[in-house]
Amino acid sequence: MWAAYRLHAMLRFIKKHYQLLFGITGALFGLLGALLGLLGYLDARYLTRRAKILETSQLLAEALDLMGGAQGTTSLSIPYPESVKDVQNLEEARRRLERALTIDSESSVGHHLEGVYLHAMGKHDEAERAYRHSLSLEEDAEVYSSLGALLLEKRRTGEAVEYLEKALVVDPLSAAAHFNLGLACRARGELQKAENYFGKSAQIEPFDARIFTELGSTREEQGDFQGAELAYRRSVALETEDAEVLVRLGRVLLINGRTDEAMVVLRKAVSVESVPAGAYYNLGNALRRKGLGVEAKEAFRRGDELIDTNFLFAAPAASRRDG
């Protein structure tokens, strides 16, 4: 009986207020439709943004590969500008960078790679602007390191050290920052500090031949020829066709009194492409020590020819026809 009364009362209320109820229901459905539309719009925006990010990432990866990202690198595969040599590849890299930055003009990685490209092209002022723009978008140890390396080339050593130290604040394990700080310290004549930075860089990035080459060079400058030999041997093990490193190794072997080993290394140096003159001068010294005067004279002649025609390597004074 009570239930029947409640049902009757509810029906009377609906009959009396049906227009209001229908209005509220319609408003709720309208609100639900608007929410669904907004969700669809946001989803479309998200998908579009995601597609742009994926396209930009692909273009930047291709540009990095074209610029030689797998060669002469430390940390995050950012190429040293001098490792970027193929002009056609550089042009293709430039096109991809332009497309990537057209799609996403606020890509910090894009502006970093733009700086690397400009650095490789010798456009140092433009490269500096690109690096600084990248840093204005996002702090990154590798960008600080790239900017520091560029400032070193521009002989602004104090500024370079400032940015390289910032790189280590952001990432204490940045091999590139340690490496470039080693170069900066050596430029200042602080050889022990330079050796320490190169050593730390080598610990972080043990498969980069250039780090060991510079470590060996720094030890050689300090008169630590045995330590230099170890570093050069590691570099040669990683990059066997680098004639300049072979020459350096041959030179310290000569200094260490290991003439036979030096001859083996130096003969290999003169057999590779782009032979430096220092290879022939040091080989000549080794041959003369072994009493092979005619062969030594021929090696010196070949070295002189290279100096005259295509100066590729400045042989140290002690290496050229020493007495």
C-alpha positions as CSV (number, residue, x, y, z in Angstrom):
1,M,0.0,0.0,0.0
2,W,2.8,2.4,1.0
3,A,4.8,1.5,-2.1
4,A,1.8,2.2,-4.4
5,Y,1.3,5.6,-2.7
6,R,5.0,6.5,-3.3
7,L,4.7,5.4,-7.0
8,H,1.6,7.5,-7.4
9,A,3.2,10.5,-5.8
10,M,6.3,10.2,-8.1
11,L,4.1,10.0,-11.2
12,R,2.2,13.1,-10.2
13,F,5.6,15.0,-9.7
14,I,6.8,13.9,-13.1
15,K,3.6,14.9,-14.7
16,K,3.7,18.3,-13.1
17,H,7.4,19.0,-13.8
18,Y,8.1,17.0,-16.9
19,Q,9.2,20.0,-19.0
20,L,11.8,20.9,-16.3
21,L,13.1,17.3,-16.1
22,F,13.4,17.0,-19.9
23,G,15.3,20.3,-19.9
24,I,17.7,19.1,-17.3
25,T,18.2,15.8,-19.1
26,G,18.8,17.6,-22.4
27,A,21.4,19.8,-20.8
28,L,23.2,16.9,-19.3
29,F,23.3,15.1,-22.7
30,G,24.5,18.4,-24.2
31,L,27.3,18.7,-21.6
32,L,28.3,15.0,-22.2
33,G,28.5,15.7,-25.9
34,A,30.7,18.7,-25.3
35,L,33.0,16.7,-23.1
36,L,33.2,14.0,-25.7
37,G,34.0,16.6,-28.3
38,L,36.7,18.2,-26.2
39,L,38.3,14.8,-25.5
40,G,38.3,14.0,-29.2
41,Y,39.9,17.4,-29.9
42,L,42.6,16.9,-27.2
43,D,43.2,13.3,-28.4
44,A,43.7,14.6,-32.0
45,R,46.0,17.3,-30.7
46,Y,48.0,14.7,-28.8
47,L,48.2,12.4,-31.8
48,T,49.3,15.2,-34.0
49,R,51.9,16.3,-31.5
50,R,53.1,12.8,-31.1
51,A,53.4,12.3,-34.8
52,K,55.4,15.6,-35.0
53,I,57.8,14.4,-32.3
54,L,58.3,11.0,-34.0
55,E,58.9,12.7,-37.4
56,T,61.3,15.2,-35.8
57,S,63.2,12.5,-33.9
58,Q,63.5,10.5,-37.1
59,L,64.9,13.4,-39.1
60,L,67.4,14.3,-36.3
61,A,68.6,10.7,-36.1
62,E,69.1,10.7,-39.9
63,A,71.0,14.0,-39.7
64,L,73.2,12.7,-36.9
65,D,74.0,9.6,-38.9
66,L,74.8,11.7,-42.0
67,M,77.2,13.9,-39.9
68,G,79.2,10.8,-38.9
69,G,77.6,10.2,-35.5
70,A,79.3,6.8,-35.2
71,Q,82.8,8.2,-35.7
72,G,84.9,10.3,-33.5
73,T,82.4,10.7,-30.7
74,T,82.1,11.0,-27.0
75,S,78.9,10.6,-25.1
76,L,75.4,10.6,-26.7
77,S,77.0,10.1,-30.2
78,I,77.5,13.8,-30.8
79,P,80.2,14.0,-33.5
80,Y,83.3,16.1,-33.2
81,P,83.0,18.6,-36.0
82,E,86.4,17.6,-37.5
83,S,85.0,14.1,-38.0
84,V,82.3,15.5,-40.3
85,K,84.0,15.5,-43.8
86,D,81.6,14.3,-46.5
87,V,80.2,17.4,-48.2
88,Q,77.3,15.6,-49.8
89,N,76.3,14.0,-46.5
90,L,76.6,17.4,-44.8
91,E,74.1,18.8,-47.4
92,E,71.7,16.0,-46.7
93,A,72.1,16.5,-43.0
94,R,71.3,20.2,-43.4
95,R,68.1,19.5,-45.3
96,R,66.9,17.1,-42.5
97,L,67.8,19.6,-39.8
98,E,65.8,22.3,-41.6
99,R,62.8,20.1,-41.9
100,A,63.0,19.0,-38.3
101,L,63.2,22.6,-37.0
102,T,60.4,23.6,-39.3
103,I,58.2,21.0,-37.6
104,D,59.4,21.7,-34.1
105,S,61.3,25.0,-33.8
106,E,61.7,24.5,-30.0
107,S,63.6,21.3,-30.3
108,S,66.7,21.7,-28.1
109,V,68.3,18.6,-29.7
110,G,67.6,20.1,-33.1
111,H,69.4,23.3,-32.3
112,H,72.3,21.4,-30.8
113,L,72.8,19.4,-34.0
114,E,72.3,22.6,-36.0
115,G,75.2,24.0,-34.0
116,V,77.3,20.9,-34.7
117,Y,76.6,21.3,-38.4
118,L,77.5,24.9,-38.4
119,H,80.6,24.2,-36.4
120,A,81.7,21.6,-38.9
121,M,81.2,24.2,-41.7
122,G,83.5,26.6,-39.9
123,K,80.6,29.0,-39.2
124,H,81.6,29.5,-35.6
125,D,79.5,32.5,-34.7
126,E,76.4,30.9,-36.0
127,A,77.2,27.7,-34.3
128,E,77.6,29.5,-31.0
129,R,74.2,31.1,-31.4
130,A,72.7,27.7,-32.1
131,Y,74.3,26.1,-29.0
132,R,73.1,29.0,-26.9
133,H,69.6,28.8,-28.3
134,S,69.6,25.0,-27.4
135,L,70.6,25.8,-23.9
136,S,67.9,28.4,-23.6
137,L,65.4,25.7,-24.3
138,E,66.9,23.0,-22.0
139,E,70.0,22.6,-19.9
140,D,72.1,19.7,-21.3
141,A,75.6,18.6,-20.4
142,E,76.5,17.8,-24.0
143,V,75.4,21.2,-25.3
144,Y,77.5,22.9,-22.6
145,S,80.4,20.7,-23.7
146,S,79.9,21.5,-27.4
147,L,79.7,25.2,-26.6
148,G,82.8,24.9,-24.5
149,A,84.7,23.1,-27.2
150,L,83.8,25.8,-29.7
151,L,84.9,28.6,-27.4
152,L,88.2,26.8,-27.0
153,E,88.7,27.0,-30.8
154,K,87.8,30.7,-30.6
155,R,90.6,31.0,-27.9
156,R,88.1,32.1,-25.3
157,T,89.5,29.6,-22.8
158,G,88.1,31.3,-19.6
159,E,84.5,31.2,-21.0
160,A,85.1,27.7,-22.3
161,V,86.1,26.4,-18.8
162,E,83.0,28.1,-17.3
163,Y,80.6,26.2,-19.6
164,L,82.5,23.0,-19.3
165,E,82.3,23.1,-15.5
166,K,78.5,23.8,-15.9
167,A,78.3,20.6,-18.0
168,L,79.8,18.6,-15.1
169,V,77.3,20.2,-12.7
170,V,74.5,18.9,-14.9
171,D,76.2,15.5,-15.5
172,P,79.3,14.7,-13.6
173,L,79.9,11.7,-15.9
174,S,80.0,13.6,-19.1
175,A,83.0,12.2,-21.0
176,A,82.9,15.1,-23.4
177,A,83.1,17.7,-20.7
178,H,86.1,16.0,-19.0
179,F,87.8,15.7,-22.4
180,N,87.4,19.3,-23.3
181,L,88.4,20.5,-19.9
182,G,91.6,18.4,-20.5
183,L,92.2,20.4,-23.7
184,A,91.5,23.7,-21.9
185,C,93.9,22.9,-19.1
186,R,96.6,21.8,-21.5
187,A,96.2,25.0,-23.4
188,R,96.9,26.8,-20.1
189,G,99.9,24.7,-19.5
190,E,98.3,22.8,-16.6
191,L,99.5,19.4,-17.8
192,Q,98.8,17.4,-14.6
193,K,95.2,18.7,-14.4
194,A,94.8,18.0,-18.1
195,E,96.0,14.4,-17.7
196,N,93.5,13.9,-14.8
197,Y,90.6,15.1,-16.9
198,F,91.7,13.0,-19.9
199,G,92.0,10.0,-17.5
200,K,88.5,10.5,-16.1
201,S,87.1,10.9,-19.6
202,A,88.8,7.6,-20.6
203,Q,87.3,5.8,-17.6
204,I,83.8,7.0,-18.6
205,E,84.2,6.4,-22.3
206,P,86.8,3.6,-22.7
207,F,86.3,3.0,-26.4
208,D,87.0,6.5,-27.8
209,A,90.5,6.5,-29.5
210,R,90.8,10.3,-29.4
211,I,90.7,10.5,-25.7
212,F,93.6,8.1,-25.4
213,T,95.5,10.0,-28.1
214,E,95.3,13.2,-26.2
215,L,96.1,11.4,-22.9
216,G,99.2,10.1,-24.5
217,S,100.2,13.4,-25.9
218,T,99.8,15.1,-22.5
219,R,101.9,12.4,-20.8
220,E,104.5,12.8,-23.5
221,E,104.7,16.6,-22.9
222,Q,105.4,15.8,-19.2
223,G,108.2,13.4,-20.1
224,D,106.2,10.3,-19.1
225,F,107.1,8.3,-22.2
226,Q,106.1,4.9,-20.8
227,G,102.7,6.3,-19.8
228,A,102.4,7.9,-23.2
229,E,103.2,4.6,-24.9
230,L,100.4,2.8,-22.9
231,A,97.9,5.5,-24.0
232,Y,98.9,5.4,-27.6
233,R,98.8,1.6,-27.7
234,R,95.2,1.8,-26.5
235,S,94.3,4.4,-29.1
236,V,95.9,2.2,-31.9
237,A,94.0,-0.8,-30.6
238,L,90.7,1.2,-31.1
239,E,91.7,2.9,-34.3
240,T,94.4,0.9,-36.1
241,E,94.4,3.0,-39.3
242,D,95.2,6.4,-37.7
243,A,98.6,7.2,-39.0
244,E,99.2,10.1,-36.7
245,V,98.8,8.0,-33.6
246,L,101.0,5.3,-35.1
247,V,103.7,8.0,-35.6
248,R,103.4,9.1,-32.0
249,L,103.6,5.6,-30.8
250,G,106.7,5.0,-33.0
251,R,108.3,8.2,-31.7
252,V,107.9,7.2,-28.0
253,L,109.1,3.7,-28.7
254,L,112.3,5.3,-30.2
255,I,112.7,7.5,-27.1
256,N,112.2,4.4,-24.9
257,G,115.0,2.7,-26.8
258,R,112.8,0.1,-28.5
259,T,114.0,0.6,-32.1
260,D,112.8,-2.7,-33.6
261,E,109.2,-2.2,-32.2
262,A,109.3,1.4,-33.4
263,M,110.2,0.3,-37.0
264,V,107.3,-2.2,-37.1
265,V,104.9,0.5,-36.0
266,L,106.3,3.2,-38.3
267,R,106.3,0.9,-41.4
268,K,102.6,0.4,-40.7
269,A,102.2,4.2,-40.5
270,V,103.7,4.7,-43.9
271,S,101.4,2.1,-45.4
272,V,98.1,3.7,-44.5
273,E,96.2,6.3,-46.4
274,S,97.2,10.0,-45.9
275,V,100.7,9.3,-44.7
276,P,102.0,12.1,-42.5
277,A,105.5,13.3,-43.1
278,G,106.4,12.5,-39.5
279,A,106.0,8.8,-40.3
280,Y,108.9,8.9,-42.7
281,Y,111.1,11.1,-40.5
282,N,110.7,8.9,-37.5
283,L,111.1,5.8,-39.7
284,G,114.3,7.3,-41.1
285,N,115.6,7.8,-37.5
286,A,114.8,4.2,-36.6
287,L,116.5,2.9,-39.8
288,R,119.6,5.0,-39.2
289,R,119.9,3.7,-35.6
290,K,119.9,0.2,-37.1
291,G,122.7,1.2,-39.5
292,L,120.5,1.1,-42.6
293,G,121.7,4.4,-44.0
294,V,120.4,4.1,-47.6
295,E,116.9,3.2,-46.5
296,A,117.0,6.0,-43.9
297,K,118.0,8.5,-46.6
298,E,115.1,7.4,-48.8
299,A,112.7,7.7,-45.8
300,F,113.9,11.3,-45.2
301,R,113.5,12.1,-48.9
302,R,109.9,10.8,-48.9
303,G,109.2,12.9,-45.8
304,D,110.6,16.0,-47.5
305,E,108.4,15.4,-50.5
306,L,105.3,15.3,-48.4
307,I,106.3,18.5,-46.6
308,D,106.7,20.2,-50.0
309,T,103.5,18.8,-51.6
310,N,101.0,18.4,-48.9
311,F,101.9,19.4,-45.3
312,L,99.8,17.0,-43.2
313,F,101.7,16.6,-40.0
314,A,104.3,18.8,-38.2
315,A,107.0,16.4,-37.1
316,P,108.6,17.4,-33.8
317,A,112.1,18.7,-34.1
318,A,113.5,15.7,-32.1
319,S,112.0,13.4,-34.7
320,R,113.5,14.9,-37.8
321,R,116.9,13.5,-38.6
322,D,118.1,13.6,-35.0
323,G,121.7,13.0,-34.4
